[in-house]
Amino acid sequence: MTAQDELRLLPWAGPEGKPCYLSTDDRDGFMSRLADNIESIQLGSAAELLDQATESLAEEQANPEVLRLLANELAGALRDVHRVATSRGRLLEIHPHLF
């Protein structure tokens, strides 16, 4: 059985928003590749939202509803990026040679 600190935090939440973990030594396995792909998509989406936010905040007369929607999307992206960073940080502690 894999120790809790050796589990990979997956880039999605389970029921009730609880974290999901993967126990495997196979970095090329289906679930590992799926997690890698989703992390990549999440990081790309966060970068696009950051660009949008920069543009929107530069506008003098930014629409408050647009800014509210953008803030909600940024909060979700930040949550995703935080989960990716946490997961990769744990992987780096366990397998420093991987990165």
N, CA and C of each residue as an Amber inpcrd file, in Angstrom:
protein
   297
   0.8430000  -1.1790000   0.0000000   0.0000000   0.0000000   0.0000000
   0.8890000   1.2440000   0.0000000   0.5440000   2.2160000  -0.8110000
   1.3050000   3.4550000  -0.9080000   0.9810000   4.3570000   0.2710000
   1.9990000   4.9750000   0.8510000   1.7890000   5.9050000   1.9570000
   1.0390000   7.1380000   1.4600000   0.2580000   7.7640000   2.3490000
  -0.5540000   8.9270000   1.9800000   0.2890000  10.0240000   1.3460000
   1.5110000  10.2590000   1.8640000   2.3380000  11.3310000   1.3230000
   2.9600000  10.9840000  -0.0270000   2.7790000   9.7570000  -0.5050000
   3.2940000   9.3630000  -1.8070000   2.1990000   9.3140000  -2.8700000
   0.9740000   9.5900000  -2.4970000  -0.1240000   9.6020000  -3.4520000
  -0.0680000  10.8720000  -4.2840000  -0.4890000  10.7610000  -5.5320000
  -0.5350000  11.9380000  -6.3990000  -1.8860000  12.6080000  -6.2450000
  -1.8560000  13.9020000  -5.9180000  -3.0790000  14.6930000  -5.8740000
  -3.5220000  14.9410000  -7.3060000  -4.7270000  14.5060000  -7.6280000
  -5.2280000  14.6500000  -8.9960000  -5.8090000  16.0480000  -9.2170000
  -5.8390000  16.5090000 -10.4720000  -6.2700000  17.8810000 -10.7580000
  -7.7830000  18.0670000 -10.8060000  -8.5050000  17.2180000 -10.1450000
  -9.9560000  17.3940000 -10.0610000 -10.4030000  16.9860000  -8.6640000
 -11.5550000  17.4860000  -8.2970000 -12.0970000  17.1710000  -6.9750000
 -13.1080000  16.0400000  -7.1060000 -13.2700000  15.3270000  -6.0180000
 -14.2570000  14.2580000  -5.9600000 -15.5720000  14.7780000  -5.4210000
 -16.4120000  13.8610000  -4.9900000 -17.6970000  14.2610000  -4.4200000
 -17.5040000  15.2420000  -3.2620000 -18.3730000  16.2020000  -3.1990000
 -18.3600000  17.2180000  -2.1420000 -17.0680000  18.0380000  -2.1300000
 -16.3770000  18.0850000  -3.2690000 -15.1650000  18.8880000  -3.3800000
 -13.9410000  18.3070000  -2.7050000 -14.0380000  17.0550000  -2.2920000
 -12.8960000  16.4270000  -1.6090000 -11.8060000  16.0820000  -2.6230000
 -10.5290000  16.1360000  -2.2020000  -9.4310000  15.8220000  -3.1200000
  -9.4420000  14.3610000  -3.5470000  -8.9460000  14.1350000  -4.7540000
  -8.7940000  12.7790000  -5.2900000  -7.3010000  12.4950000  -5.4190000
  -6.9280000  11.2600000  -5.1230000  -5.5250000  10.8620000  -5.1660000
  -5.3510000   9.6290000  -6.0440000  -4.1600000   9.5010000  -6.6000000
  -3.8020000   8.3550000  -7.4250000  -2.6180000   7.6500000  -6.7920000
  -2.7240000   6.3440000  -6.6730000  -1.6320000   5.5230000  -6.1550000
  -1.0920000   4.6880000  -7.3090000   0.0720000   5.0870000  -7.8240000
   0.7050000   4.3320000  -8.9000000   2.1730000   4.7290000  -9.0110000
   2.9670000   3.8070000  -9.4730000   4.3670000   4.0950000  -9.7840000
   4.5540000   4.2900000 -11.2840000   3.4810000   4.1190000 -12.0470000
   3.5370000   4.1860000 -13.5040000   3.1750000   5.5860000 -13.9930000
   4.2010000   6.4140000 -14.2220000   3.9550000   7.7860000 -14.7110000
   3.4260000   7.8020000 -16.1370000   3.4920000   6.6640000 -16.8350000
   2.9720000   6.5890000 -18.2020000   1.6350000   5.8660000 -18.2630000
   1.0660000   5.5460000 -17.1240000  -0.2270000   4.8780000 -17.0850000
  -1.3420000   5.8120000 -17.5230000  -2.4890000   5.2350000 -17.8270000
  -3.6220000   6.0040000 -18.3290000  -4.0090000   7.1430000 -17.3890000
  -4.1770000   6.8610000 -16.1050000  -4.6180000   7.8880000 -15.1650000
  -3.5530000   8.9720000 -14.9730000  -2.3040000   8.5960000 -14.9760000
  -1.2320000   9.5910000 -14.8600000  -1.2200000  10.5110000 -16.0740000
  -1.3570000   9.9380000 -17.2640000  -1.3870000  10.7510000 -18.4920000
  -2.6290000  11.6410000 -18.5110000  -3.7750000  11.1030000 -18.0860000
  -5.0070000  11.8850000 -18.0370000  -4.8210000  13.0750000 -17.0880000
  -4.2610000  12.8250000 -15.9300000  -4.0170000  13.9040000 -14.9670000
  -3.0550000  14.9390000 -15.5520000  -1.9910000  14.4910000 -16.2190000
  -1.0390000  15.4130000 -16.8460000  -1.7420000  16.2830000 -17.8830000
  -2.5870000  15.6790000 -18.7100000  -3.3020000  16.4240000 -19.7450000
  -4.2700000  17.4380000 -19.1450000  -4.9910000  17.0440000 -18.1170000
  -5.9330000  17.9690000 -17.4850000  -5.1810000  19.1150000 -16.8170000
  -4.0580000  18.8180000 -16.1610000  -3.2440000  19.8840000 -15.5760000
  -2.7980000  20.8710000 -16.6500000  -2.3870000  20.3640000 -17.7940000
  -1.9370000  21.2220000 -18.8830000  -3.0750000  22.1280000 -19.3640000
  -4.2580000  21.5690000 -19.4950000  -5.4270000  22.3540000 -19.9090000
  -5.7480000  23.4160000 -18.8630000  -5.7150000  23.0320000 -17.5910000
  -6.0120000  23.9760000 -16.5210000  -5.0100000  25.1250000 -16.5020000
  -3.7330000  24.8250000 -16.6680000  -2.7130000  25.8740000 -16.6720000
  -2.8740000  26.7900000 -17.8860000  -3.2190000  26.2220000 -19.0320000
  -3.4570000  27.0300000 -20.2270000  -4.6600000  27.9400000 -20.0640000
  -5.7230000  27.4170000 -19.4780000  -6.9200000  28.2290000 -19.2310000
  -6.6180000  29.3670000 -18.2670000  -5.8270000  29.0810000 -17.2460000
  -5.4600000  30.1160000 -16.2780000  -4.6630000  31.2290000 -16.9660000
  -3.7640000  30.8670000 -17.8670000  -2.9700000  31.8650000 -18.5850000
  -3.8660000  32.7400000 -19.4610000  -4.8420000  32.1280000 -20.1240000
  -5.7760000  32.8900000 -20.9500000  -6.6150000  33.8380000 -20.0980000
  -7.0850000  33.3660000 -18.9410000  -7.8590000  34.2210000 -18.0440000
  -7.0210000  35.3780000 -17.5160000  -5.7610000  35.1170000 -17.2400000
  -4.8760000  36.1850000 -16.7750000  -4.7540000  37.2720000 -17.8360000
  -4.6130000  36.8710000 -19.0890000  -4.5570000  37.8480000 -20.1820000
  -5.8560000  38.6460000 -20.2590000  -6.9900000  37.9450000 -20.1400000
  -8.2980000  38.6080000 -20.1720000  -8.4210000  39.5990000 -19.0270000
  -8.0070000  39.1850000 -17.8400000  -8.1080000  40.0510000 -16.6670000
  -7.2470000  41.2940000 -16.8470000  -6.0470000  41.1240000 -17.3740000
  -5.1540000  42.2580000 -17.5950000  -5.7920000  43.2650000 -18.5390000
  -6.4030000  42.7670000 -19.6090000  -7.0720000  43.6480000 -20.5730000
  -8.2870000  44.3280000 -19.9480000  -9.1040000  43.5700000 -19.2410000
 -10.3210000  44.1240000 -18.6440000 -10.0000000  45.1820000 -17.5940000
  -8.9870000  44.9420000 -16.7830000  -8.6280000  45.8890000 -15.7400000
  -7.9950000  47.1660000 -16.2940000  -7.4850000  47.0910000 -17.5210000
  -6.8960000  48.2670000 -18.1580000  -7.9720000  49.2120000 -18.6980000
  -9.1900000  48.7120000 -18.8510000 -10.2930000  49.5380000 -19.3590000
 -10.7970000  50.4640000 -18.2550000 -10.9320000  51.7570000 -18.5820000
 -11.4210000  52.7110000 -17.5870000 -12.8760000  52.4460000 -17.2070000
 -13.6920000  52.0770000 -18.1430000 -15.1170000  51.8880000 -17.9090000
 -15.4870000  50.4100000 -18.0060000 -14.7630000  49.5710000 -17.2820000
 -15.0300000  48.1300000 -17.3200000 -16.4150000  47.8490000 -16.7520000
 -17.1400000  46.9610000 -17.4010000 -18.4790000  46.5690000 -16.9880000
 -18.3970000  45.7560000 -15.6960000 -19.0880000  46.1790000 -14.6340000
 -19.0250000  45.4540000 -13.3590000 -19.4720000  43.9920000 -13.4620000
 -20.4750000  43.7110000 -14.2810000 -20.9300000  42.3180000 -14.4340000
 -19.8580000  41.4640000 -15.1050000 -19.1830000  42.0350000 -16.0850000
 -18.0990000  41.3210000 -16.7600000 -16.9630000  41.0640000 -15.7700000
 -16.6520000  42.0720000 -14.9640000 -15.5930000  41.9130000 -13.9690000
 -15.9680000  40.8730000 -12.9130000 -17.2410000  40.8270000 -12.5140000
 -17.6930000  39.8300000 -11.5390000 -17.5450000  38.4220000 -12.1210000
 -17.9650000  38.2300000 -13.3630000 -17.8300000  36.9330000 -14.0270000
 -16.3600000  36.5470000 -14.1460000 -15.5450000  37.4980000 -14.5370000
 -14.1050000  37.2580000 -14.6630000 -13.4990000  36.8840000 -13.3090000
 -13.9100000  37.5680000 -12.2500000 -13.3890000  37.2590000 -10.9110000
 -13.7650000  35.8370000 -10.5030000 -14.9840000  35.4190000 -10.8070000
 -15.4010000  34.0450000 -10.5000000 -14.5770000  33.0280000 -11.2820000
 -14.3420000  33.3140000 -12.5560000 -13.5380000  32.4090000 -13.3760000
 -12.0900000  32.3770000 -12.8980000 -11.5690000  33.5320000 -12.5050000
 -10.2000000  33.5860000 -11.9770000 -10.0780000  32.8050000 -10.6710000
 -11.0900000  32.8850000  -9.8230000 -11.0590000  32.1350000  -8.5640000
 -11.0040000  30.6350000  -8.8430000 -11.7980000  30.1700000  -9.8140000
 -11.7630000  28.7530000 -10.1830000 -10.4170000  28.3520000 -10.7610000
  -9.8680000  29.2120000 -11.6120000  -8.5600000  28.9200000 -12.2100000
  -7.4650000  28.9110000 -11.1520000  -7.5440000  29.8300000 -10.1980000
  -6.5590000  29.8650000  -9.1280000  -6.6390000  28.6060000  -8.2770000
  -7.8470000  28.1360000  -8.0220000  -8.0320000  26.8880000  -7.2700000
  -7.3710000  25.7280000  -8.0170000  -7.5870000  25.6640000  -9.3390000
  -6.9880000  24.6040000 -10.1560000  -5.4650000  24.6880000 -10.1570000
  -4.9360000  25.8930000 -10.3500000  -3.4830000  26.0800000 -10.4040000
  -2.8590000  25.7560000  -9.0430000  -3.5360000  26.1190000  -7.9810000
  -3.0390000  25.7880000  -6.6410000  -2.9690000  24.2750000  -6.4600000
  -3.9870000  23.5610000  -6.9410000  -3.9980000  22.0970000  -6.8310000
  -2.8590000  21.5010000  -7.6500000  -2.6260000  22.0320000  -8.8580000
  -1.5250000  21.5410000  -9.6970000  -0.1900000  21.7930000  -9.0040000
  -0.0120000  22.9920000  -8.4650000   1.2530000  23.3150000  -7.7920000
   1.4680000  22.4290000  -6.5680000   0.4100000  22.1960000  -5.8140000
   0.5130000  21.3280000  -4.6390000   0.8920000  19.9150000  -5.0580000
   0.2210000  19.4150000  -6.0990000   0.4930000  18.0660000  -6.5790000
   1.9290000  17.9340000  -7.0680000   2.3660000  18.8810000  -7.8720000
   3.7260000  18.8120000  -8.4150000   4.7750000  18.9980000  -7.3300000
   4.4620000  19.8160000  -6.3410000   5.3780000  19.9820000  -5.2150000
   5.5540000  18.6840000  -4.4550000   4.4490000  17.9710000  -4.2450000
   4.5300000  16.6750000  -3.5640000   5.3200000  15.6780000  -4.3940000
   5.0700000  15.6630000  -5.7070000   5.8110000  14.7430000  -6.5780000
   7.3010000  15.0600000  -6.5580000   7.6280000  16.3360000  -6.5320000
   9.0290000  16.7440000  -6.5190000   9.7140000  16.3090000  -5.2270000
   8.9870000  16.3640000  -4.1020000   9.5650000  15.9320000  -2.8390000
   9.8400000  14.4250000  -2.8610000   8.9470000  13.6660000  -3.4850000
   9.0550000  12.2140000  -3.5040000  10.0230000  11.7410000  -4.5750000
   9.9460000  12.3770000  -5.7550000  10.7440000  11.9620000  -6.9250000
  11.4830000  13.1740000  -7.5040000  12.5090000  13.6820000  -6.8410000
  13.1860000  14.8930000  -7.3150000  13.7950000  14.7610000  -8.7070000
  14.0520000  13.5550000  -9.1560000  14.6630000  13.3450000 -10.4680000
  13.6640000  13.5090000 -11.6210000  12.3730000  13.6040000 -11.3370000
  11.3540000  13.6630000 -12.3930000  11.2590000  15.0390000 -13.0300000
  11.6450000  16.0690000 -12.3120000  11.4380000  17.4410000 -12.8300000
  12.7500000  18.1460000 -13.0150000
